[in-house]
Amino acid sequence: MEKRNSVFIACSLDGYIADQNGGLDWLYSVPNPDREDMGYSAFMEQIDALVMGRNTFEKVCSFDCDWPYKQPVFVLSSTLGAIPEKYQNRAEVVNGSLREILEMIHHKGLKRLYIDGGKTIQGFLKEDLIEEMIITVFPIVLGGGSPLFSELHNNVDFKLKGSKVFLGQLVQNHYQRVR
């Protein structure tokens, strides 16, 4: 099985994944009466595990719903001492270099990883560890907040694999890393 680190995320027109208060309410700015998942379920069927940062993990834990993942979740953090009891069988704290963490996860037989969270995605991009990105752009300018991208030392080239329009307003682009 081929190792693959993938991103599936939404952002504003100006490239933010959360507003200035860390909020995600803007994700509901486009009506979705049929609750279309825009390919998320199909994407998740191809995933062995998730890697996310502490902030993303805490945001997911704050949602008023059941735990949304069937796959193991690895939380990157050097400050989170332990996973809250409610999620202990669902997530594991890991720290170290991204390459060390990936080696540990791959050693468990988990090869196809969903990379989630702004700082986590930025870190993986800086280490050139992302193979594909599926980015759904919402027609809203937030003017600030948590950016999807940050400065890189080198260009990281991707090619457009496909583009779809959902709900007549959302543009989802699927990019593949060019090596």
Order of alpha helices (4+ residues) and beta strands (2+ residues): beta-beta-alpha-beta-alpha-beta-beta-alpha-beta-alpha-beta-beta-beta-beta
